[in-house]
Amino acid sequence: DGGPVPRAIRAAVSEANGATPETGSTIVADQQNQNQIQIQIQNDDEEYERLSRLCERMAATLAPRDVWTFAGFPAWPPFVKERAVVTGADIVAWLDQNQKGGTADADAVANAMLDRGLIAATGRRGNGFDAAGGDDAPWRAALFRLSDHACEPVGWPNVTIGAINARRRWRGLNRRPARLVASDLRARILSMYDEHLSRDGTFVDYAAMAQSPAFEAYVDATAELQTVDLRELDRDEKIAFFVNVYNAMIVHVTCAVGPPSAGFFDKLTFFDRFRYDIGGVQWSCDDIEHGALRGNRPGAASAGAIIGAPWLSPGPFGPNDPRRAHCVLPPDPRVHFALVCGARSCPPIRTYTAANLDAQLAAAAESFIDGDVERVDAEEGTFRCSKIIGEWYAEDFGSDDAERLRRVAGYLPRGSAKREAIEAALARGGVKLVTAEYDWTLNGKSA
């Protein structure tokens, strides 16, 4: 950059724009400014880490609580429950006891945490920490939420407020391309699976995985998803990315809080209660599956699907939702054989790459159909299949049972006995699908 040609080019551009041409002294000054910026960034990072450790200690000591508050007029409903909050007085009192200096120091530290997103104000009006107010200062009774409390995965009936990968802001100097972030995350996922996933992908030792360095490294790495620009990914890259992230998020949550075992509503809401921050927007497993990978169709837990009329319910993304731009259209039904919800009736866990996506999805579909679809009545042309095909996502595979059977038969090799049996039944006509009970037992061992 310091050679004569680049310098001359910069000078010419500067003159064309009416600016003073660069000289050796201005280049030196620019370099000095860059060095000062680097030093400032380093100092900011060190201060952030110090405050982060302090916030982590505070979160481990202060117990959050849920508080009903007045939402203000004309809000509806007029009262809202603020979840996992503490008061400003709680925060400053803790800092005063655990931070060197007096009350003013505690106020300043609390404001520094607020500036960096380690603490967030809640309620109708935002409040900072002002030492001038004394014992009657509004912030003392105001409610705040620590990022550690907001982003900690919690089991039913509690609610996780924030994205579980956003306990801390991503602090990297440079944003990496989405392809590199996806590749790195996949490598970390494979590292976890290598140690704690059975060879056939059907059994996960969640208890051991939760204590492993590989899992800790994976959880830390998910913070970089905050920087991902999904617009950089083509169709196959997007499908592979979302399938891998969905499966890994299920593993992450299961390691943290266990499977949905607290009853119907726990199971019904499990896949929408936990989220990752991807590119500054929160994505739940339902958002990934039904919004992105199924082209914004209603999920199996939607009101319409529950009463047998899924067309009555909208997809998860409204007309102005920025995530709608990342829907995969037309959707590929084979993704249902790649997504793993953590139950025994789910497909085995694998990881996927854009370069080999079609072959990988074909293998996943063939394996699932070969082991799942079976003829139960040859004369009546009745076949038993998973609820994935015959009930929950039936519309993804066709408009009627014959069309669904024809599609899934196409996932099997030509000449295979099962494919020939299905095709023979289709040729006779009058085929019917019945569904097997779904085994929600965990596909592994949890703590």
C-alpha beads as a LAMMPS data file, in Angstrom:
LAMMPS data file: protein, C-alpha beads

447 atoms
446 bonds

1 atom types
1 bond types

-500.0 500.0 xlo xhi
-500.0 500.0 ylo yhi
-500.0 500.0 zlo zhi

Masses

1 110.0

Atoms # bond

1 1 1 0.000 0.000 0.000
2 1 1 2.908 2.336 0.573
3 1 1 4.319 1.967 -2.981
4 1 1 4.371 4.884 -5.483
5 1 1 1.568 3.653 -7.748
6 1 1 -1.132 3.149 -5.092
7 1 1 -0.131 6.434 -3.468
8 1 1 -0.370 8.240 -6.801
9 1 1 -3.768 6.731 -7.456
10 1 1 -5.025 7.867 -4.073
11 1 1 -3.662 11.355 -4.666
12 1 1 -5.361 11.545 -8.076
13 1 1 -8.679 10.463 -6.610
14 1 1 -8.322 12.990 -3.807
15 1 1 -7.577 15.804 -6.269
16 1 1 -10.541 14.803 -8.447
17 1 1 -12.751 15.086 -5.386
18 1 1 -11.364 18.480 -4.499
19 1 1 -9.389 17.211 -1.525
20 1 1 -5.792 17.842 -0.605
21 1 1 -3.550 15.104 -2.085
22 1 1 -2.193 12.590 0.413
23 1 1 1.374 13.106 1.497
24 1 1 3.739 10.966 3.498
25 1 1 2.747 12.800 6.686
26 1 1 -0.994 12.171 6.179
27 1 1 -0.331 8.480 5.577
28 1 1 1.657 8.320 8.822
29 1 1 -1.176 10.134 10.616
30 1 1 -3.678 7.639 9.207
31 1 1 -1.568 4.776 10.492
32 1 1 -1.363 6.391 13.918
33 1 1 -5.138 6.786 13.960
34 1 1 -5.542 3.114 13.036
35 1 1 -3.206 2.127 15.862
36 1 1 -5.177 4.263 18.323
37 1 1 -8.433 2.658 17.160
38 1 1 -6.935 -0.816 17.642
39 1 1 -5.802 0.122 21.163
40 1 1 -9.270 1.515 21.952
41 1 1 -10.923 -1.674 20.683
42 1 1 -8.585 -3.775 22.807
43 1 1 -9.353 -1.654 25.880
44 1 1 -13.087 -1.888 25.186
45 1 1 -12.844 -5.666 24.868
46 1 1 -10.952 -5.947 28.142
47 1 1 -13.540 -3.769 29.909
48 1 1 -16.372 -5.787 28.385
49 1 1 -14.808 -9.016 29.632
50 1 1 -14.400 -7.558 33.121
51 1 1 -18.030 -6.433 33.234
52 1 1 -19.163 -9.721 31.715
53 1 1 -17.507 -11.737 34.483
54 1 1 -19.004 -9.403 37.080
55 1 1 -22.481 -9.776 35.538
56 1 1 -22.120 -13.559 35.516
57 1 1 -21.312 -13.552 39.239
58 1 1 -24.225 -11.219 39.948
59 1 1 -26.651 -13.406 37.974
60 1 1 -25.558 -16.456 39.967
61 1 1 -26.317 -14.605 43.224
62 1 1 -29.445 -12.552 42.476
63 1 1 -32.534 -14.698 42.005
64 1 1 -34.792 -13.335 39.240
65 1 1 -38.545 -13.229 39.675
66 1 1 -41.670 -12.636 37.609
67 1 1 -43.552 -9.390 38.348
68 1 1 -46.931 -8.188 37.113
69 1 1 -46.773 -4.539 35.994
70 1 1 -49.163 -1.939 34.588
71 1 1 -48.532 -1.640 30.850
72 1 1 -49.926 1.884 30.513
73 1 1 -52.910 3.326 28.676
74 1 1 -54.201 2.335 26.101
75 1 1 -52.141 -0.871 26.059
76 1 1 -54.011 -4.145 25.985
77 1 1 -53.897 -6.185 28.076
78 1 1 -53.319 -3.437 30.658
79 1 1 -51.159 -5.663 32.847
80 1 1 -48.141 -7.652 31.683
81 1 1 -45.873 -10.113 33.419
82 1 1 -42.223 -9.063 33.299
83 1 1 -40.258 -12.295 33.528
84 1 1 -36.867 -12.976 35.103
85 1 1 -36.337 -9.451 36.454
86 1 1 -34.611 -7.798 39.385
87 1 1 -34.887 -4.243 40.695
88 1 1 -32.358 -1.492 40.168
89 1 1 -31.871 -1.428 43.947
90 1 1 -30.940 -5.129 43.860
91 1 1 -28.304 -4.504 41.191
92 1 1 -26.673 -1.500 42.830
93 1 1 -26.716 -3.096 46.281
94 1 1 -24.952 -6.179 44.900
95 1 1 -22.379 -4.081 43.049
96 1 1 -21.817 -1.952 46.134
97 1 1 -20.931 -5.064 48.122
98 1 1 -18.881 -6.784 45.439
99 1 1 -17.222 -3.853 43.677
100 1 1 -14.506 -1.671 45.155
101 1 1 -15.595 1.885 45.873
102 1 1 -18.759 3.563 47.084
103 1 1 -22.320 3.869 45.801
104 1 1 -21.308 6.200 42.955
105 1 1 -18.955 3.520 41.695
106 1 1 -21.788 0.991 41.750
107 1 1 -24.038 3.366 39.774
108 1 1 -21.332 3.894 37.167
109 1 1 -20.694 0.168 36.794
110 1 1 -24.434 -0.507 36.451
111 1 1 -24.665 2.115 33.690
112 1 1 -21.643 0.598 31.955
113 1 1 -23.379 -2.799 31.996
114 1 1 -26.536 -1.154 30.665
115 1 1 -24.575 0.457 27.813
116 1 1 -23.108 -2.910 26.809
117 1 1 -26.355 -4.855 26.884
118 1 1 -25.443 -6.918 29.949
119 1 1 -28.451 -5.356 31.696
120 1 1 -31.680 -4.251 30.001
121 1 1 -34.380 -1.933 31.319
122 1 1 -37.968 -3.212 31.157
123 1 1 -41.379 -1.631 31.547
124 1 1 -43.049 1.470 30.139
125 1 1 -40.085 3.799 30.617
126 1 1 -36.399 3.116 30.396
127 1 1 -34.318 3.970 33.437
128 1 1 -30.637 4.509 33.902
129 1 1 -28.757 4.525 37.196
130 1 1 -28.479 8.112 38.461
131 1 1 -26.760 8.608 41.795
132 1 1 -28.423 12.003 42.247
133 1 1 -31.853 10.591 43.062
134 1 1 -31.035 9.217 46.480
135 1 1 -33.307 6.661 48.084
136 1 1 -36.300 7.913 46.052
137 1 1 -34.592 7.581 42.649
138 1 1 -36.995 5.977 40.121
139 1 1 -34.411 3.394 39.071
140 1 1 -34.403 1.789 42.508
141 1 1 -37.887 0.339 42.074
142 1 1 -37.596 -0.026 38.290
143 1 1 -37.238 -3.517 36.847
144 1 1 -34.173 -4.687 34.923
145 1 1 -33.214 -7.974 33.326
146 1 1 -29.698 -9.424 33.351
147 1 1 -28.649 -10.967 30.037
148 1 1 -27.577 -14.122 31.916
149 1 1 -31.115 -14.513 33.247
150 1 1 -32.786 -13.566 29.943
151 1 1 -30.805 -16.024 27.810
152 1 1 -30.532 -18.971 30.178
153 1 1 -32.536 -21.955 28.864
154 1 1 -35.205 -22.850 31.418
155 1 1 -37.735 -25.677 31.473
156 1 1 -41.529 -25.539 31.457
157 1 1 -43.469 -23.645 32.774
158 1 1 -40.757 -20.972 32.891
159 1 1 -40.000 -18.897 29.802
160 1 1 -36.636 -18.095 28.236
161 1 1 -36.898 -14.421 27.269
162 1 1 -33.805 -13.945 25.099
163 1 1 -31.947 -15.903 22.463
164 1 1 -29.927 -18.667 24.116
165 1 1 -26.821 -17.800 22.059
166 1 1 -26.977 -14.079 22.905
167 1 1 -26.014 -14.043 26.570
168 1 1 -23.076 -11.989 25.320
169 1 1 -22.712 -9.853 22.222
170 1 1 -20.400 -11.190 19.538
171 1 1 -17.159 -9.245 19.934
172 1 1 -15.181 -10.319 16.873
173 1 1 -13.479 -7.496 14.973
174 1 1 -14.441 -8.784 11.537
175 1 1 -17.678 -10.369 10.387
176 1 1 -16.937 -13.655 8.656
177 1 1 -18.906 -14.781 5.593
178 1 1 -21.962 -16.871 6.437
179 1 1 -20.457 -19.872 4.616
180 1 1 -17.415 -19.877 6.909
181 1 1 -19.496 -19.494 10.064
182 1 1 -21.740 -22.351 8.922
183 1 1 -18.736 -24.545 8.103
184 1 1 -17.077 -23.855 11.436
185 1 1 -20.289 -24.527 13.348
186 1 1 -20.770 -27.804 11.490
187 1 1 -17.216 -28.864 12.472
188 1 1 -18.015 -28.141 16.131
189 1 1 -21.280 -30.065 15.870
190 1 1 -19.392 -33.032 14.420
191 1 1 -16.917 -32.831 17.299
192 1 1 -19.796 -33.175 19.773
193 1 1 -21.400 -36.003 17.825
194 1 1 -18.133 -37.920 17.429
195 1 1 -17.903 -38.349 21.193
196 1 1 -21.522 -38.728 22.249
197 1 1 -23.609 -39.923 19.272
198 1 1 -24.007 -43.601 18.394
199 1 1 -22.623 -44.716 15.039
200 1 1 -26.102 -45.087 13.524
201 1 1 -27.144 -41.646 14.785
202 1 1 -30.080 -42.902 16.855
203 1 1 -28.771 -42.523 20.428
204 1 1 -27.291 -39.420 22.101
205 1 1 -25.647 -39.347 25.508
206 1 1 -26.926 -35.872 26.404
207 1 1 -25.770 -36.161 30.021
208 1 1 -22.133 -36.728 29.059
209 1 1 -22.293 -34.241 26.194
210 1 1 -23.508 -31.454 28.508
211 1 1 -20.319 -31.850 30.583
212 1 1 -17.928 -32.071 27.652
213 1 1 -15.453 -29.388 26.461
214 1 1 -16.793 -29.888 22.919
215 1 1 -20.287 -28.850 24.023
216 1 1 -18.949 -25.815 25.878
217 1 1 -16.958 -24.799 22.784
218 1 1 -20.041 -25.246 20.608
219 1 1 -22.216 -23.088 22.890
220 1 1 -19.577 -20.323 22.868
221 1 1 -19.302 -20.530 19.063
222 1 1 -23.060 -20.091 18.551
223 1 1 -22.648 -16.433 19.547
224 1 1 -21.130 -15.793 16.107
225 1 1 -24.498 -16.616 14.545
226 1 1 -25.438 -13.091 15.611
227 1 1 -23.305 -11.798 12.711
228 1 1 -24.498 -14.139 9.940
229 1 1 -25.983 -12.544 6.833
230 1 1 -28.312 -15.183 5.400
231 1 1 -28.516 -13.281 2.104
232 1 1 -25.050 -14.617 1.284
233 1 1 -26.318 -18.213 1.141
234 1 1 -27.782 -19.876 -1.932
235 1 1 -30.664 -22.357 -1.732
236 1 1 -28.630 -25.487 -0.936
237 1 1 -26.373 -23.610 1.500
238 1 1 -29.428 -22.239 3.280
239 1 1 -31.087 -25.660 3.594
240 1 1 -27.899 -27.284 4.935
241 1 1 -27.315 -24.358 7.314
242 1 1 -30.831 -24.402 8.751
243 1 1 -31.003 -28.200 9.103
244 1 1 -27.680 -28.298 10.966
245 1 1 -28.634 -25.363 13.217
246 1 1 -32.075 -26.846 13.978
247 1 1 -30.615 -30.199 15.019
248 1 1 -27.852 -28.559 17.037
249 1 1 -30.312 -26.250 18.826
250 1 1 -32.400 -29.263 19.854
251 1 1 -29.251 -30.900 21.243
252 1 1 -28.257 -27.622 22.977
253 1 1 -31.647 -27.247 24.678
254 1 1 -31.921 -30.930 25.606
255 1 1 -28.491 -30.790 27.250
256 1 1 -29.491 -27.638 29.132
257 1 1 -33.057 -28.390 30.304
258 1 1 -33.856 -31.939 29.191
259 1 1 -36.638 -33.147 26.866
260 1 1 -40.253 -31.865 26.990
261 1 1 -41.502 -34.229 29.672
262 1 1 -43.819 -31.998 31.725
263 1 1 -46.995 -32.783 29.832
264 1 1 -48.998 -31.729 26.783
265 1 1 -48.281 -27.981 26.854
266 1 1 -44.572 -28.513 27.423
267 1 1 -44.422 -30.678 24.307
268 1 1 -46.734 -28.363 22.349
269 1 1 -44.612 -25.240 22.943
270 1 1 -41.135 -26.775 23.256
271 1 1 -40.042 -26.028 19.679
272 1 1 -41.022 -22.369 19.871
273 1 1 -39.780 -21.509 23.375
274 1 1 -36.047 -21.407 22.648
275 1 1 -34.308 -19.275 20.051
276 1 1 -30.989 -18.466 18.451
277 1 1 -30.067 -14.955 17.356
278 1 1 -29.146 -15.348 13.674
279 1 1 -28.134 -12.117 11.975
280 1 1 -29.765 -9.972 14.654
281 1 1 -33.143 -11.758 14.395
282 1 1 -34.445 -14.484 16.698
283 1 1 -35.198 -17.919 15.197
284 1 1 -36.891 -20.772 17.061
285 1 1 -36.896 -24.359 15.815
286 1 1 -40.478 -23.798 14.635
287 1 1 -39.359 -20.698 12.731
288 1 1 -36.585 -22.671 11.035
289 1 1 -38.743 -25.687 10.170
290 1 1 -42.101 -24.150 9.268
291 1 1 -40.966 -20.660 8.287
292 1 1 -37.705 -21.189 6.390
293 1 1 -37.603 -24.840 5.328
294 1 1 -41.336 -25.394 4.664
295 1 1 -41.928 -22.073 2.925
296 1 1 -43.838 -20.366 5.767
297 1 1 -46.492 -23.003 6.379
298 1 1 -48.363 -23.550 9.675
299 1 1 -46.800 -26.064 12.025
300 1 1 -48.260 -29.204 13.534
301 1 1 -48.929 -27.309 16.785
302 1 1 -50.922 -24.517 15.077
303 1 1 -54.614 -24.202 15.911
304 1 1 -55.642 -25.176 12.393
305 1 1 -53.469 -28.294 12.373
306 1 1 -54.779 -29.409 15.760
307 1 1 -58.388 -29.379 14.484
308 1 1 -57.394 -31.032 11.189
309 1 1 -57.561 -27.889 9.023
310 1 1 -53.999 -26.515 8.744
311 1 1 -55.014 -24.105 5.975
312 1 1 -56.909 -22.054 8.591
313 1 1 -53.658 -21.041 10.319
314 1 1 -50.979 -18.699 8.955
315 1 1 -47.297 -19.520 8.790
316 1 1 -44.989 -18.197 11.517
317 1 1 -43.865 -15.152 9.479
318 1 1 -46.223 -12.213 8.978
319 1 1 -46.195 -10.088 5.808
320 1 1 -43.620 -7.632 7.187
321 1 1 -41.391 -10.145 8.967
322 1 1 -37.784 -9.791 7.687
323 1 1 -37.289 -13.564 8.072
324 1 1 -39.789 -14.107 5.266
325 1 1 -37.025 -13.234 2.779
326 1 1 -35.221 -16.460 3.766
327 1 1 -38.040 -18.932 3.059
328 1 1 -36.900 -21.823 0.855
329 1 1 -39.276 -21.937 -2.114
330 1 1 -40.385 -24.326 -3.369
331 1 1 -39.766 -26.386 -0.217
332 1 1 -38.172 -29.824 -0.347
333 1 1 -40.255 -32.345 1.692
334 1 1 -37.152 -34.460 2.244
335 1 1 -36.033 -32.045 4.976
336 1 1 -38.533 -33.808 7.253
337 1 1 -36.198 -36.814 7.214
338 1 1 -33.219 -34.651 8.180
339 1 1 -34.728 -32.678 11.085
340 1 1 -34.366 -34.406 14.459
341 1 1 -36.614 -33.301 17.334
342 1 1 -34.940 -35.522 19.930
343 1 1 -37.560 -38.315 19.971
344 1 1 -37.035 -41.990 19.173
345 1 1 -39.436 -41.807 16.230
346 1 1 -37.314 -39.064 14.647
347 1 1 -34.776 -39.778 11.900
348 1 1 -31.157 -40.351 12.974
349 1 1 -28.930 -37.306 13.424
350 1 1 -26.602 -36.391 10.573
351 1 1 -24.887 -33.234 9.387
352 1 1 -25.401 -31.788 5.915
353 1 1 -23.299 -29.860 3.397
354 1 1 -24.412 -27.743 0.452
355 1 1 -22.014 -29.514 -1.903
356 1 1 -23.610 -32.932 -1.297
357 1 1 -27.059 -31.854 -0.160
358 1 1 -29.156 -33.656 -2.764
359 1 1 -27.393 -36.985 -2.208
360 1 1 -27.533 -36.571 1.575
361 1 1 -31.264 -35.761 1.592
362 1 1 -31.899 -38.654 -0.813
363 1 1 -30.092 -41.025 1.550
364 1 1 -31.970 -39.678 4.575
365 1 1 -35.329 -40.042 2.801
366 1 1 -34.585 -43.567 1.564
367 1 1 -33.462 -44.710 5.002
368 1 1 -36.528 -43.267 6.738
369 1 1 -39.106 -44.545 4.230
370 1 1 -37.509 -47.999 4.076
371 1 1 -37.746 -48.356 7.856
372 1 1 -41.028 -46.515 8.410
373 1 1 -43.566 -47.275 5.680
374 1 1 -45.035 -50.779 5.782
375 1 1 -47.965 -52.547 4.141
376 1 1 -50.557 -53.719 6.674
377 1 1 -53.337 -54.911 4.345
378 1 1 -52.481 -56.001 0.807
379 1 1 -56.084 -56.476 -0.305
380 1 1 -57.231 -53.084 0.946
381 1 1 -54.028 -51.338 -0.132
382 1 1 -53.435 -49.996 3.379
383 1 1 -49.990 -48.786 4.444
384 1 1 -48.807 -47.622 7.840
385 1 1 -46.480 -44.596 8.009
386 1 1 -45.146 -41.977 10.386
387 1 1 -47.359 -39.092 11.477
388 1 1 -44.774 -36.893 9.730
389 1 1 -46.044 -38.181 6.366
390 1 1 -49.638 -39.154 7.031
391 1 1 -50.853 -36.509 9.452
392 1 1 -48.736 -33.579 10.656
393 1 1 -47.175 -32.617 7.316
394 1 1 -49.381 -34.608 4.954
395 1 1 -49.904 -31.592 2.675
396 1 1 -46.138 -31.386 2.072
397 1 1 -46.199 -34.824 0.435
398 1 1 -49.392 -34.536 -1.598
399 1 1 -53.085 -33.693 -1.632
400 1 1 -54.308 -37.237 -0.907
401 1 1 -53.012 -40.617 0.261
402 1 1 -52.302 -41.856 -3.267
403 1 1 -50.197 -38.814 -4.088
404 1 1 -48.309 -39.097 -0.802
405 1 1 -47.547 -42.778 -1.363
406 1 1 -46.425 -42.045 -4.917
407 1 1 -44.021 -39.386 -3.664
408 1 1 -42.478 -41.463 -0.889
409 1 1 -42.154 -44.478 -3.203
410 1 1 -39.985 -42.253 -5.387
411 1 1 -37.525 -41.931 -2.515
412 1 1 -36.832 -45.689 -2.657
413 1 1 -34.481 -47.350 -5.188
414 1 1 -36.043 -48.645 -8.385
415 1 1 -36.596 -52.373 -8.160
416 1 1 -36.677 -52.471 -4.362
417 1 1 -39.358 -54.745 -2.905
418 1 1 -41.053 -51.978 -0.940
419 1 1 -41.206 -49.601 -3.890
420 1 1 -42.676 -52.294 -6.128
421 1 1 -45.306 -53.146 -3.494
422 1 1 -46.342 -49.501 -3.211
423 1 1 -46.446 -49.014 -6.983
424 1 1 -48.512 -52.189 -7.440
425 1 1 -51.018 -50.972 -4.836
426 1 1 -51.193 -47.584 -6.532
427 1 1 -51.867 -49.262 -9.864
428 1 1 -54.827 -51.130 -8.353
429 1 1 -56.146 -47.933 -6.762
430 1 1 -57.940 -47.271 -3.487
431 1 1 -54.794 -46.989 -1.332
432 1 1 -55.029 -45.736 2.228
433 1 1 -52.527 -44.441 4.772
434 1 1 -52.810 -45.005 8.509
435 1 1 -50.348 -43.524 10.985
436 1 1 -48.374 -45.156 13.759
437 1 1 -48.170 -43.698 17.245
438 1 1 -45.210 -41.364 17.571
439 1 1 -42.669 -42.420 20.182
440 1 1 -41.723 -39.227 22.036
441 1 1 -39.285 -41.056 24.311
442 1 1 -35.927 -39.270 24.299
443 1 1 -33.462 -40.631 21.758
444 1 1 -30.742 -40.903 24.362
445 1 1 -29.810 -40.373 28.000
446 1 1 -30.269 -37.037 29.774
447 1 1 -29.121 -35.885 33.183

Bonds

1 1 1 2
2 1 2 3
3 1 3 4
4 1 4 5
5 1 5 6
6 1 6 7
7 1 7 8
8 1 8 9
9 1 9 10
10 1 10 11
11 1 11 12
12 1 12 13
13 1 13 14
14 1 14 15
15 1 15 16
16 1 16 17
17 1 17 18
18 1 18 19
19 1 19 20
20 1 20 21
21 1 21 22
22 1 22 23
23 1 23 24
24 1 24 25
25 1 25 26
26 1 26 27
27 1 27 28
28 1 28 29
29 1 29 30
30 1 30 31
31 1 31 32
32 1 32 33
33 1 33 34
34 1 34 35
35 1 35 36
36 1 36 37
37 1 37 38
38 1 38 39
39 1 39 40
40 1 40 41
41 1 41 42
42 1 42 43
43 1 43 44
44 1 44 45
45 1 45 46
46 1 46 47
47 1 47 48
48 1 48 49
49 1 49 50
50 1 50 51
51 1 51 52
52 1 52 53
53 1 53 54
54 1 54 55
55 1 55 56
56 1 56 57
57 1 57 58
58 1 58 59
59 1 59 60
60 1 60 61
61 1 61 62
62 1 62 63
63 1 63 64
64 1 64 65
65 1 65 66
66 1 66 67
67 1 67 68
68 1 68 69
69 1 69 70
70 1 70 71
71 1 71 72
72 1 72 73
73 1 73 74
74 1 74 75
75 1 75 76
76 1 76 77
77 1 77 78
78 1 78 79
79 1 79 80
80 1 80 81
81 1 81 82
82 1 82 83
83 1 83 84
84 1 84 85
85 1 85 86
86 1 86 87
87 1 87 88
88 1 88 89
89 1 89 90
90 1 90 91
91 1 91 92
92 1 92 93
93 1 93 94
94 1 94 95
95 1 95 96
96 1 96 97
97 1 97 98
98 1 98 99
99 1 99 100
100 1 100 101
101 1 101 102
102 1 102 103
103 1 103 104
104 1 104 105
105 1 105 106
106 1 106 107
107 1 107 108
108 1 108 109
109 1 109 110
110 1 110 111
111 1 111 112
112 1 112 113
113 1 113 114
114 1 114 115
115 1 115 116
116 1 116 117
117 1 117 118
118 1 118 119
119 1 119 120
120 1 120 121
121 1 121 122
122 1 122 123
123 1 123 124
124 1 124 125
125 1 125 126
126 1 126 127
127 1 127 128
128 1 128 129
129 1 129 130
130 1 130 131
131 1 131 132
132 1 132 133
133 1 133 134
134 1 134 135
135 1 135 136
136 1 136 137
137 1 137 138
138 1 138 139
139 1 139 140
140 1 140 141
141 1 141 142
142 1 142 143
143 1 143 144
144 1 144 145
145 1 145 146
146 1 146 147
147 1 147 148
148 1 148 149
149 1 149 150
150 1 150 151
151 1 151 152
152 1 152 153
153 1 153 154
154 1 154 155
155 1 155 156
156 1 156 157
157 1 157 158
158 1 158 159
159 1 159 160
160 1 160 161
161 1 161 162
162 1 162 163
163 1 163 164
164 1 164 165
165 1 165 166
166 1 166 167
167 1 167 168
168 1 168 169
169 1 169 170
170 1 170 171
171 1 171 172
172 1 172 173
173 1 173 174
174 1 174 175
175 1 175 176
176 1 176 177
177 1 177 178
178 1 178 179
179 1 179 180
180 1 180 181
181 1 181 182
182 1 182 183
183 1 183 184
184 1 184 185
185 1 185 186
186 1 186 187
187 1 187 188
188 1 188 189
189 1 189 190
190 1 190 191
191 1 191 192
192 1 192 193
193 1 193 194
194 1 194 195
195 1 195 196
196 1 196 197
197 1 197 198
198 1 198 199
199 1 199 200
200 1 200 201
201 1 201 202
202 1 202 203
203 1 203 204
204 1 204 205
205 1 205 206
206 1 206 207
207 1 207 208
208 1 208 209
209 1 209 210
210 1 210 211
211 1 211 212
212 1 212 213
213 1 213 214
214 1 214 215
215 1 215 216
216 1 216 217
217 1 217 218
218 1 218 219
219 1 219 220
220 1 220 221
221 1 221 222
222 1 222 223
223 1 223 224
224 1 224 225
225 1 225 226
226 1 226 227
227 1 227 228
228 1 228 229
229 1 229 230
230 1 230 231
231 1 231 232
232 1 232 233
233 1 233 234
234 1 234 235
235 1 235 236
236 1 236 237
237 1 237 238
238 1 238 239
239 1 239 240
240 1 240 241
241 1 241 242
242 1 242 243
243 1 243 244
244 1 244 245
245 1 245 246
246 1 246 247
247 1 247 248
248 1 248 249
249 1 249 250
250 1 250 251
251 1 251 252
252 1 252 253
253 1 253 254
254 1 254 255
255 1 255 256
256 1 256 257
257 1 257 258
258 1 258 259
259 1 259 260
260 1 260 261
261 1 261 262
262 1 262 263
263 1 263 264
264 1 264 265
265 1 265 266
266 1 266 267
267 1 267 268
268 1 268 269
269 1 269 270
270 1 270 271
271 1 271 272
272 1 272 273
273 1 273 274
274 1 274 275
275 1 275 276
276 1 276 277
277 1 277 278
278 1 278 279
279 1 279 280
280 1 280 281
281 1 281 282
282 1 282 283
283 1 283 284
284 1 284 285
285 1 285 286
286 1 286 287
287 1 287 288
288 1 288 289
289 1 289 290
290 1 290 291
291 1 291 292
292 1 292 293
293 1 293 294
294 1 294 295
295 1 295 296
296 1 296 297
297 1 297 298
298 1 298 299
299 1 299 300
300 1 300 301
301 1 301 302
302 1 302 303
303 1 303 304
304 1 304 305
305 1 305 306
306 1 306 307
307 1 307 308
308 1 308 309
309 1 309 310
310 1 310 311
311 1 311 312
312 1 312 313
313 1 313 314
314 1 314 315
315 1 315 316
316 1 316 317
317 1 317 318
318 1 318 319
319 1 319 320
320 1 320 321
321 1 321 322
322 1 322 323
323 1 323 324
324 1 324 325
325 1 325 326
326 1 326 327
327 1 327 328
328 1 328 329
329 1 329 330
330 1 330 331
331 1 331 332
332 1 332 333
333 1 333 334
334 1 334 335
335 1 335 336
336 1 336 337
337 1 337 338
338 1 338 339
339 1 339 340
340 1 340 341
341 1 341 342
342 1 342 343
343 1 343 344
344 1 344 345
345 1 345 346
346 1 346 347
347 1 347 348
348 1 348 349
349 1 349 350
350 1 350 351
351 1 351 352
352 1 352 353
353 1 353 354
354 1 354 355
355 1 355 356
356 1 356 357
357 1 357 358
358 1 358 359
359 1 359 360
360 1 360 361
361 1 361 362
362 1 362 363
363 1 363 364
364 1 364 365
365 1 365 366
366 1 366 367
367 1 367 368
368 1 368 369
369 1 369 370
370 1 370 371
371 1 371 372
372 1 372 373
373 1 373 374
374 1 374 375
375 1 375 376
376 1 376 377
377 1 377 378
378 1 378 379
379 1 379 380
380 1 380 381
381 1 381 382
382 1 382 383
383 1 383 384
384 1 384 385
385 1 385 386
386 1 386 387
387 1 387 388
388 1 388 389
389 1 389 390
390 1 390 391
391 1 391 392
392 1 392 393
393 1 393 394
394 1 394 395
395 1 395 396
396 1 396 397
397 1 397 398
398 1 398 399
399 1 399 400
400 1 400 401
401 1 401 402
402 1 402 403
403 1 403 404
404 1 404 405
405 1 405 406
406 1 406 407
407 1 407 408
408 1 408 409
409 1 409 410
410 1 410 411
411 1 411 412
412 1 412 413
413 1 413 414
414 1 414 415
415 1 415 416
416 1 416 417
417 1 417 418
418 1 418 419
419 1 419 420
420 1 420 421
421 1 421 422
422 1 422 423
423 1 423 424
424 1 424 425
425 1 425 426
426 1 426 427
427 1 427 428
428 1 428 429
429 1 429 430
430 1 430 431
431 1 431 432
432 1 432 433
433 1 433 434
434 1 434 435
435 1 435 436
436 1 436 437
437 1 437 438
438 1 438 439
439 1 439 440
440 1 440 441
441 1 441 442
442 1 442 443
443 1 443 444
444 1 444 445
445 1 445 446
446 1 446 447
